[in-house]
């Protein structure tokens, strides 16, 4: 992005000769803030010119000069901060200092004039930003100027002549859509100092901070900027929704500024976790991996990256058991890509191919620093602004026949390659949509990965609750606690076998319910399943023994048999819930084991 070929013109009009056009306070502040960030070599790198309070003729000449004599290496950005006025025919005009509302055709600049100059310019990229308000009045302390329907998009319709396959790209970003108003800062802000309009303030903030770089690739595209400004304005005012129109550029985003790589200051692990990571005891290092996996799947990106880095270090641990467990945890935070084979169908030769999307799933850290590259010049791939997918499009196929390429998707936690296939030929396609069907073997793997989501906690919580209810019921059905611990069984040892097992089961199920609710990955381990299965078998046996003893023997004690029956039902229900819990643990472990396998070999 050579600075000498990056030109920006910031046009601001704050005072008007026509009394029907209210003087604006924001434009001077807009010009100052925007010119500063666009001219910063580390951000915009533009050669910035500012045009303040121009006349109609002066604005026409300056805008024409701005778009004229440009080459394919130029990137142009034109910003308007002024009133927008519409005539009786619905044509949108940009007001100047000498604009007369009753003579718009001769005293104001039509938006279509700007659009035509954008269309004929040879610049590779041209972006127009309209922070235009539409004649109005004060409302709730906010200075607004509104028109019922500004028709911004219609004023730039001729840009649709630019083909999606064209190298040239054009974009129009407007502060608001139809039936909305662009809003200046409230009058109360005059006490603290004048502020830019909400829209321009958000644009400057996104560019200066780099937060508008939603996909983290080091560049801010106009689509990313639009999404960022929409999110910012949603918090400032619900009455303003920016609009964006993009034309040409192979349907890709238009980069307009640099953005520093997202700064992720190292966030230290919690002290207890860090102590276990560096412990000399291999057993402690093994158990701490569960905590690291939980942190890596959380919403705190900085902390998650630290956990991922720590897992990478544990892959080289001296203990094979620790290294193996770290590898399993590391796989859980890698991006999950779908489909694993992308078929774009058939298209006529020299026609643009359909647009398809590769979805990226996984924890938040798996979407961080999302980027995509291709190994073919005819295939374009770029991250979507929300960071949850890659937009893929074919254009300029080299010839007839079947063409193959690969899209490589990378994030902060891993990468994956997706094969792409498209057929080109005369009369091919017939309007077919892109085929994104995943092969059967890949679809099975995808379902398995989906099945490896959070482990349901309800079977364990129900088991613990039913066991507790059974204890309470039994203890209130007889006169002596000793009867249930010893006297109800011929040898006494049976009571010592049954009741400790049931008590332990209640505690274990409570712990499992809590861990499942928190999404602990340890529940997918095989030993957890076998431990739970063994305890469940013991409880089923104990419930049977206890039921036989209570119904067959009295030993002189007066027992409330109705409560005993209820207690036995509680115990039976707890056993059933435990069996469901075992099934859940089995499926969770099976999904993780099978979901990591690769595609079948082809002979």
TILUM-531370 format. One record per residue: residue in three letters; x negated, y, z negated of N, C-alpha, C in turn. Coordinates in steps of 0.05 Angstrom, whole numbers, plus 5000, padded with zeros to 4 digits. Atoms other than C-alpha are relative to their C-alpha. Layout:
N
ALAXYZXYZXYZ;...
END
This chain:
603
UNK498349765000500050005000498250255000;UNK501849774997495650565027501550264992;UNK498749765010497251224992500650205022;UNK499649804979496451645055502449935018;UNK497750084984502051255088502649974983;UNK497750015018506851315029500850284995;UNK499049725001510951945033502750014985;UNK497549965015516352194986500850295001;UNK498949735000520852804991502350014980;UNK498049975021524853014930501450275004;UNK498449764994530453504947501950054976;UNK498349935023533953854889501350275005;UNK498449754996539454374893501650044975;UNK498649955025541854674828501950245000;UNK498449764999544855354847501450025027;UNK498449994975550255484899501450275002;UNK498749744996553156114930503049984999;UNK497150045000560155824935500949964971;UNK499050025028563955924869501449734995;UNK498750265004567455254881498049784993;UNK502150195006560854894871498650084974;UNK501149945026558754884798496949985000;UNK502950015003551455034782499349754984;UNK500950255013547754394762497550054983;UNK502349975018542854354704497949785004;UNK501950234999539753674718498050015023;UNK501950034978536453744787497250094995;UNK502949925005530254144765498649794983;UNK501250205017529053624711499649745016;UNK500250244983530353064762497450025017;UNK502349964982525053354809497449964985;UNK502450015015519853424755499349714991;UNK500450275010520752724725499449805023;UNK500350194978521452354791497450055016;UNK502549944986515652714826497649894984;UNK502250095016511152544768499549705002;UNK500350294999512551794769499449905028;UNK500550084973512651734845497250075008;UNK502749924992506052104851497849864984;UNK502050145016502551684798498749785017;UNK501350204983497351274836500349714991;UNK499750275011498350674790502949905002;UNK497250084999505950674801501150035028;UNK498849954973508851004863497950025021;UNK502149954980502551224898500950155024;UNK498949844978506651694941498750275001;UNK500549724995504752354972502750144996;UNK497449905007510352744939500250305007;UNK499349724996513453394964502750064988;UNK497549925013518953764927501250245014;UNK498649784987524054194961502350094982;UNK498149905020528054624913501950215013;UNK497949814992534554994929499750095030;UNK500349934972533854965006502750105012;UNK497649934984538655285055500749775018;UNK499150224983542454855103498049955023;UNK501850034978537854985162497349904991;UNK502650095010531654905120500149704993;UNK499850285007534054235094500049825025;UNK499950154975535653985164497249975012;UNK502650004988528754175189498049834983;UNK501850155017525053875129500549705001;UNK499450294999528753215131499249885027;UNK500850104974527653145206497049975002;UNK502950015000520253305197499049764983;UNK500750225018519952795141500149735014;UNK499750264987522352215185498549995026;UNK501250004973518852425249497149924999;UNK502850064996512152185275498949804979;UNK500950205019511651585229499449745016;UNK500850264987508550905245501149774983;UNK499050245013510150195225498649964973;UNK501350035025505350275167501050184978;UNK499049805019509250825132502349884982;UNK497850055019513750755071501050274991;UNK498849735006518451345061502249974979;UNK497949995021522751535001501050284999;UNK498649745000527752105004502050014978;UNK498249985024531352324940501650265001;UNK498349775002537252794937501350024973;UNK498649945025539753114873501650265005;UNK498449774993545553574890502949934999;UNK497250054997552953644901500549855026;UNK499050134976556453194951502850095005;UNK497349904994562653464986501049855024;UNK498850144978567553125033502050185013;UNK498049844985571553455088502649855003;UNK497450124997578653305108499949745016;UNK500250254985576352755156498549784985;UNK501450215016572552395101497150005004;UNK502950004995565552585124498650114975;UNK501549925023560552645067497950205007;UNK502049794995556253275065498350044975;UNK501849935022550253445022499950314999;UNK499849715003551054154995497350134996;UNK502449845003545654684998500850264987;UNK499449755014545055374967502050175016;UNK498249834985548755705025502549855011;UNK497650154991554155175033502550144993;UNK497349895004561255425041501949775003;UNK498350245000566454905024502150025023;UNK498049974979571155185078498649985028;UNK501550034975565655125132497749804997;UNK502050215006562154475116498449925025;UNK501450094976560354295188497650175007;UNK502149814992556054915197498250084976;UNK501549905023553555035125499149784982;UNK500950235016552254335097498849795018;UNK501350214984548253725119501649744997;UNK498550255002552453115136498149764994;UNK501650245007549952455107499449845025;UNK500550154976550552155176497650115015;UNK502449894988545052635199497549874989;UNK502250145013540352325148499949715010;UNK499950274991542651635169498849965028;UNK501050024973541151755242497050035002;UNK502949975001534151995226498649764989;UNK501050255011532951375184499949795021;UNK499850214980535250945242497950025021;UNK501949964978530651255294497150014991;UNK502749985010524551325250498549735004;UNK501650234996518850835264498849894975;UNK501150095025517050765191501049724994;UNK499250275006517050055167502149984978;UNK498149995022520750215103500950284995;UNK498949745007525350795087502249964980;UNK498150025022529350875023501150284994;UNK498749755007534351435009501449954973;UNK498750025027536551544936501850254998;UNK498049785002542851964927501050024971;UNK498949945027543952254858501950245004;UNK498149794993549852654885502549984984;UNK497549995015555652874843502150135018;UNK497849914982562353044873501850204985;UNK498849775012565753714859502149934979;UNK498150075021569453674792499850194977;UNK499949825023569753944722498849874975;UNK501050105026567753854649501949794989;UNK498350205012570253234615498649874976;UNK501150115025568853024543497150074996;UNK502849925005562453424540498149925022;UNK501750084979559753114604500650165025;UNK499649844975558753534667500349815023;UNK499650194978561853124723501150155024;UNK498849894975563453284795500849775017;UNK499150254988567852774829501850055024;UNK498250014978571352614893501449734998;UNK498750265003576652064896498749785015;UNK501350214984572751684949497750115016;UNK502349874986565751914969499249865026;UNK500750144975565051385024497050015007;UNK502949984995557551365016499249785020;UNK500750224982556950685050500850055028;UNK499049954973561050905110498250215014;UNK501749794988556351505121497449895011;UNK502550134991550551025132500549755016;UNK499250244986554250505174498249945024;UNK501550044976549950615235497449844994;UNK502450155006544050295198500549705003;UNK499450294995547649625209498949915027;UNK501250074974544649655279497349874996;UNK502650135005538149435247500449714994;UNK499650295003537848685254498649904975;UNK501250135024536348245194497249895007;UNK502650114993530447975234498050225006;UNK501849784994527448665244497950034977;UNK502149955020520948835209500650254984;UNK499349755014523849515192502149954979;UNK498150035021527549575127501150274991;UNK498849765009532450105105501849944976;UNK498450035024535950205038501150264991;UNK498749765011540850705008500949924972;UNK499250045027541550734933501550244990;UNK498349785008547251164908500649994970;UNK499649995029548451394837502649884991;UNK497350115008555751174838501449915025;UNK498450104978560750814881502550165003;UNK497549864995567651014904501550034974;UNK498349935023572451324854498550024974;UNK501649955024566751444805498650275001;UNK501349745001562752044783497149964991;UNK502749995010555352164776499950204977;UNK499849855025554152444707497450124991;UNK502449875012549252944680500149964970;UNK500150015030547052974608502150194988;UNK497949845013552053264559498850274993;UNK500849735007551854004541498550004973;UNK501450015026549553804472497049975003;UNK502950044996542853614502498650265005;UNK501349744995541654344519498750104975;UNK501149915025540154444446497249894997;UNK502550145004534453944448498250045024;UNK501649984976532054114518501449865023;UNK498650114977534653964588498949725006;UNK500750274994534653234609500849945029;UNK499150094974535052904678502849874998;UNK497550145000541652594699499649724990;UNK500250275010543251914670498749825021;UNK500950174978541851594738497050035004;UNK502849954995535151924752498349934975;UNK501550085025533051824679499549704999;UNK500450295000534151084687498149915021;UNK501950074979530351054753497250054991;UNK502649935009524451414723499049814978;UNK500750185021524550974661499249735010;UNK500650264989524750334701497349995014;UNK502549994985518950544746497650044981;UNK502349935018514550844690499349774982;UNK500550225019515350254642499349745014;UNK500450264986514949714695502249804994;UNK497850195007521249394666501849955023;UNK498350054976524749464733498949775017;UNK501150234986520048924758501249754988;UNK498550225014525048384740498849735005;UNK501250264996521347804772497149984992;UNK502750005010514648004744497849965020;UNK502050054979510947984811498250235004;UNK501849774997507548654802501150225018;UNK498849804983512149044849502950044992;UNK497249945006518849394839501350035027;UNK498449984976523649274897502450174995;UNK497749835003529549714910502449854988;UNK497950175012534249134893499649974970;UNK500650035028530749034827500650264985;UNK499549745012531049784813503050044996;UNK497149985001538549774828501149844976;UNK499050175022539749194780499250124973;UNK500949895025535549524726501650254992;UNK498549765006539150194732502849944993;UNK497250085008545949854730500149924971;UNK500050095027544049524665499650234980;UNK500549775017541450174636502550174997;UNK497649825000547550584656502449874986;UNK497850135013552150054628500050064970;UNK500349935028549450234559500550304995;UNK499749715003549650994571502850095006;UNK497349914993556451064604501349775016;UNK498650214985561650564628501350105026;UNK498649874978564051054682498350035025;UNK501849964977558251004731498749745007;UNK501250254990556150404773498650065026;UNK501549954975550550514824500649795021;UNK499550184977551350214893497449995017;UNK502450044984546049934940500849875027;UNK499750124974545949795015497249965011;UNK502750074989539949435047500449905028;UNK499750084972538949345122497249915010;UNK502550094987533648955161498149874981;UNK502250115016526948725132500449704994;UNK499650295003528847995143501849944976;UNK498350045023533948085087498650004974;UNK501650015025528448155036500250274986;UNK500049755016527648664981497850195011;UNK501949814990523949304997498450104976;UNK501649905023518149434948499550305003;UNK500449714999517650174931498050104979;UNK501949915021512850194871498549764989;UNK501550215014507549804835501049994971;UNK499350045028508849524766497849844987;UNK502050165013503649294717501149734992;UNK499150265009503948564699501250034972;UNK498649975025508748484642498149944977;UNK501850045022504848584579501249824979;UNK499050185020505648014532497949984978;UNK501950005022501848174469500149744986;UNK500050265014499647534435501550024973;UNK498550015024504647374381499149764984;UNK501050235015501646944326502349814992;UNK498150195010505146314306500550044970;UNK499549995029508446274237497749874985;UNK502350105014503046154185500049704995;UNK499850295005505545454166499549845025;UNK500450144974505745244239497150015008;UNK502849974993498845524253498249834983;UNK501650165018496045174192500049705008;UNK499850284992498644504216498749945027;UNK501350034974496144614287497049954996;UNK502950015004489044704260499249814978;UNK500550195022489644164207498149775010;UNK501750234993484443604205501649745000;UNK498350245001490143114193501549975026;UNK498750044974492342834260503149974996;UNK497150045004499142654230501450274998;UNK498849745002500543384213500050145028;UNK500049894973498443594283502149875018;UNK497950144984503143074312502750114993;UNK497349915008509143314271500550295007;UNK499649714994507944054285500850045029;UNK499349974972509043934359503150045003;UNK497149965000516543894345500750304996;UNK499649725005516244604318499150175024;UNK500949854977512144844377501949985024;UNK498150034978517144554426502550174995;UNK497649845006522844894390499450305005;UNK500849724995519145564392499850065030;UNK500449954971517345484466502750015015;UNK497449994987524745394483501750234990;UNK498449785011526946014445500050255018;UNK499649764984528646714470497750204997;UNK502349815003522347064444497849915019;UNK501950084979518047044507497150004990;UNK502749985010511647274473499349774982;UNK500550225018512146754418500149745015;UNK499850254985514346224468497449955016;UNK502550044985508146354511497749914982;UNK502150095019503746274449500449714994;UNK499550285005507145614435499249825023;UNK500850154976506045384507497049985002;UNK502950015000498745574503498949804980;UNK500850195021498045184438500449715009;UNK499550274990501244574470497949925021;UNK502150064980496244624527497449924986;UNK502450065015490644614476500249724987;UNK499650265013493644004441499949775020;UNK500350214980493543624507497349885000;UNK502850095001486043564496499349914972;UNK500550085027486843334424498549734999;UNK501550255003482242774400501849764996;UNK498150215005488242374378501749955025;UNK498450064977491542014436503050034994;UNK497249975008498142014398500950295001;UNK499449714999497942774390500150105028;UNK500149914972495942884463502549915015;UNK497750114986501542434488502650154992;UNK497749855009506742784445500050295011;UNK500249734989504143464468500850015030;UNK499350014971504943254541503049985003;UNK497150024999512243064529501350274994;UNK499049745007513543734495499550205022;UNK500749814979510044104551501849975024;UNK498250054977514343774604502850134995;UNK497349905005520644024569500350305006;UNK499849724995518944754582499150075029;UNK500649944972517044684655502650075015;UNK497649924985521844984707501149755014;UNK498650224986527044504735501250125026;UNK499449894974527944624809502149835014;UNK498050154986534044434850500950175024;UNK500450284994534944194904497149945004;UNK502850084996528643794913499449975030;UNK500349994971529743784988502050205011;UNK498249794990532644395024500349985030;UNK499550024972535844295092501650245009;UNK498749754991537644945128501849955024;UNK498250064978541644585182498750065027;UNK500949954973541244745256500850285009;UNK499449734991540845435287499150035029;UNK501049944973540245705358497350125000;UNK502749894998533245885380500250305002;UNK500249715001531346615368502350134985;UNK497949895018537046695318499149974971;UNK500750035028536246825244501349764987;UNK498950235013537246225201501750084976;UNK498349935024542046185142498350054976;UNK501349945025540246425073500849784980;UNK499450215020539745885019498650094974;UNK501049945027538045904945498949754987;UNK501250205017533345474905500450084971;UNK499549935028535645474833497849924982;UNK502150055020530845504775501349994973;UNK498850045026533145224708497849954980;UNK501950055022529845154641500350214978;UNK499949805022528645544577499150285011;UNK500749734990527446304582497150025010;UNK502849984992519846224586499549875027;UNK500350134974520745774647500850185023;UNK499349814980523546374685498150245001;UNK501749775003518046854665497849995022;UNK502049974978513347104721500849825024;UNK499150164978517546754774499050125027;UNK500949924973514546784844500249765019;UNK499750214980514946394909498250065024;UNK501649974975510346284969500849785019;UNK499450204980511245905034497449955017;UNK502350064984506345565081500650035030;UNK499349964972509845785145500850295004;UNK499449714996510346485175503050045006;UNK497149974994517646355197501849974976;UNK498450045024519946205127499450214979;UNK500349805020521046755076501349914974;UNK498950075026522146645002499350224980;UNK500549805020522947144946501849954976;UNK498350045024525447124874502450185000;UNK497649835004532447364859499650184976;UNK500449815022532947964813500549894972;UNK499450115027535947554756498049804991;UNK502050195008530047084756500849714998;UNK499050285002534346454762500149865027;UNK499950134974533246284834498150135020;UNK501749914978529246364899501750025025;UNK498549974975532546644962498249925023;UNK501650114978530046275023501550065027;UNK498849934974531146495096497949945022;UNK501750064977528346265163500650215021;UNK499749804978527046765219497649985018;UNK502250014981522846755282498849735003;UNK501050274997522346005291498249975025;UNK501950014978516445825337500949865025;UNK499250154976520245365384502249814993;UNK497950195005525344815392499149774983;UNK500750245015525644195351500450044969;UNK499850005029525344035277497450134988;UNK502349865012520944495235500149944970;UNK500250065029518444335165498050204987;UNK501849825015515344785113500449944970;UNK499850055029514444815038500150274985;UNK499949775018516545334987498849914973;UNK501250065026512145334925501050204980;UNK498849835021515645604863498249994976;UNK501749995024511345834805501250174979;UNK499249845023512946084736497749994979;UNK502150005020509046194672499549724988;UNK500350265013510045464652499649775020;UNK500450224981509145074716500850085028;UNK499349954972510345024791501249745012;UNK498850234986514044574840500150075029;UNK499949974971514044474915502749895010;UNK497450094988520644434954499749995030;UNK500150024971520544165025502550135012;UNK497949874985524744555075500049905028;UNK499750104973527544285140502150165015;UNK498049864983531044655197499649915029;UNK500050084972532844475269500650245017;UNK499649774982532244985325500449905028;UNK499650084973534944925395502250165013;UNK497949844986539545225448502849914992;UNK497250075007546745255423500349854975;UNK499850165025545044905358501350174978;UNK499049875024548245065293503050004999;UNK497149975000555445235311501150104973;UNK499049885025555945645248499749834976;UNK500350175023553645095202498750154977;UNK501249885024552045305132497649844992;UNK502450155008545445115101500849764983;UNK499550255015545344405074498149994977;UNK501750005024542744415004500549744984;UNK499550255013544743694989497449874991;UNK502350135011539743344945500249705006;UNK499950294995537842634964500949854976;UNK498950155023541042084921498049974978;UNK501950045022534641934883499450254985;UNK500549745013533442674870502550094984;UNK497649935015540742774850500249854974;UNK500050155025540042214799498150124980;UNK501949885018533942534770501050274989;UNK498849755009537543204767502049964979;UNK498050065020543342894729498649924974;UNK501450095024538442574681498850244985;UNK501149765013535043244669502250164986;UNK497849865012541843554657500949864974;UNK499250155024543342994607498150054977;UNK502049965021537043174569500350284987;UNK499449745013540343814544500249964970;UNK499850025029541943944470501449754992;UNK498850245011543543324430502550084983;UNK497649935016550743354403499649944970;UNK500450035029550843444328502449894986;UNK497650075014558043274313500249714990;UNK499850275011557242504305498649994972;UNK501550015025552142614249501450164978;UNK498649845020556143164214502549854991;UNK497650155007562442734216499249764982;UNK500850235016558642134188499350094972;UNK500749905026555742544131502550084984;UNK497649915014562542844115501749774991;UNK498450235008566142174115498749844978;UNK501450145022560841854071500450154973;UNK499549855024561542424021502849974990;UNK497250045008569142354022500449734988;UNK499850275011568441604009499049994972;UNK501250005027563941723949502050134980;UNK498249855018568642233919502549834994;UNK497550165004574741783930499549764982;UNK500650245016571441163900499550074971;UNK500749935028568741523839502550104984;UNK497649925014575741773823502149784998;UNK498150215000579141103832499749804978;UNK500550195021576140723773499050144975;UNK500749885025574540853700497050014995;UNK502850035007567240673702498250005025;UNK501849984977561740883750498449745003;UNK501650244999557940253731501349785016;UNK498650214985563339833763499150005030;UNK500749984972561440093832497149955005;UNK502950044996553940063821499149724994;UNK501050255009553639383789502249794996;UNK498150215008559739033762501749905021;UNK498250094979563638973826498849775016;UNK501250214985558738463853499049784982;UNK500650235017557237773828497250034988;UNK502750005010549737863822499050284993;UNK500949735006549238623815498050105020;UNK502049914981543538633865501450095026;UNK498649914976548738713920500650304998;UNK499449725004550739383891497550175003;UNK502449844996543539613888499250015029;UNK500650004971542939423962501850195015;UNK498049854984549339753987499950304994;UNK499649725006549840413949497550175006;UNK502349834992542640673958500050045030;UNK499949984971543440524033502050215009;UNK497949814992549940924037499250284992;UNK501049735008546941503997497950105019;UNK502149924982540841504041501150085027;UNK498849944974545241494103501350275000;UNK498749745001549142104079497950225002;UNK502149804998542642494070498850015028;UNK501250014974539742254136501850135021;UNK498149894981546042434175500250304998;UNK500049715004546043124144497650135013;UNK502549904987538843234166500249995030;UNK499750034971540342974236501950215012;UNK498149804990546343434243498750285001;UNK501349745001542244044223497950025023;UNK502150004979536443854270501350015028;UNK498749994974541243724328501250275006;UNK498849744996544744384317497950215008;UNK502249824993537944734322498649935026;UNK501150084974536244354386497249884997;UNK502650125004530243984357499449785020;UNK500650204980526743574410499249734988;UNK500850255013524543044359502249795002;UNK497850194999531442734364499949825025;UNK500250164976529542474433497949784998;UNK502050215004524042034405501249734994;UNK498950275003525141284406500149924971;UNK500150095027523241184334502350114984;UNK497749895014528841644312502549835006;UNK497850174994533841214349499949744985;UNK500250265014531240564320500450034970;UNK499549955029531140854250502950034994;UNK497149955004538241094256501649745005;UNK498650264994540440424287499749814976;UNK500550185023537240034229501750084976;UNK498549905022540540474177503049955005;UNK497150054993547340414213500749714996;UNK499450285003546839654214500249934970;UNK499950045029545339664139502650104988;UNK497649885011551340114126502549845008;UNK497850174991556039674168500249754982;UNK500150235018553839074126500950084972;UNK499249915027554539464061502950064998;UNK497249945000561439704079501749754999;UNK498550265001563738994092499849874973;UNK500450135027560738734027501650154979;UNK498649855020563639303987503049965002;UNK497250044996570539214018500949744988;UNK499350265011570638474001500049994970;UNK500350005029568338593930502350154987;UNK497949835013573439143915502849875002;UNK497450114997579338763942500349724988;UNK499850285010577538073916499649994969;UNK500850025028575038233845501050244985;UNK499249785017577538653787498150024976;UNK501850015023572938433730501150154976;UNK498849875024577838713680500350305002;UNK499849714997577439423707502750075013;UNK497649904987583639803726499250185023;UNK500949864976582640043797502450115015;UNK497949884983586840513839499549895028;UNK500550134975587440063899500650185024;UNK499349814978590640613942497550175007;UNK502449844995584441043933497849835011;UNK502150184989580040443946500449955029;UNK499450044971583540314012499150255016;UNK500849764986582541044031497050025002;UNK502949995000575241004011498849825021;UNK501050204980574140384054500550115028;UNK499549884973577440744113497950225006;UNK502149804996572641324102497349885008;UNK502550134994566740854101500049885028;UNK499950124972569140504165499850225021;UNK500349774981569941184199497250105001;UNK502849915000562941374177498349825017;UNK501550204984560240734207500450055030;UNK499449954971563840884273498650255010;UNK501449754992561041594274497049955002;UNK502950064998554041314261499449855025;UNK500450154975554840834319500050205024;UNK500049794979556641434364497450164999;UNK502649865002550541794337497749845012;UNK502150174988546141204356500250005031;UNK499749994971549141214426499050275012;UNK501049744991547741964432496950015000;UNK502950005001540541864410498849825022;UNK501050184979539641284459500150145027;UNK499849864974542141694518498150235002;UNK501949775000537842294498497249905006;UNK502750114995531541874496499749885028;UNK500150114973533341514561499850215021;UNK500149794981534542164597497350125003;UNK502649884999527842444578498049815014;UNK501850204989524241794597500349985030;UNK499650054971527541704665500050265016;UNK499949754986528242444682497450115009;UNK502749904993520742534687498749845023;UNK501150164978519742014741500150155026;UNK500249874974517942224811501849875021;UNK498450124979521242064878499149725006;UNK500750284994521341344901497950005023;UNK502150024980515441134943501349915027;UNK499050074973516641075019497949845014;UNK501950174985513540535059500350045030;
END
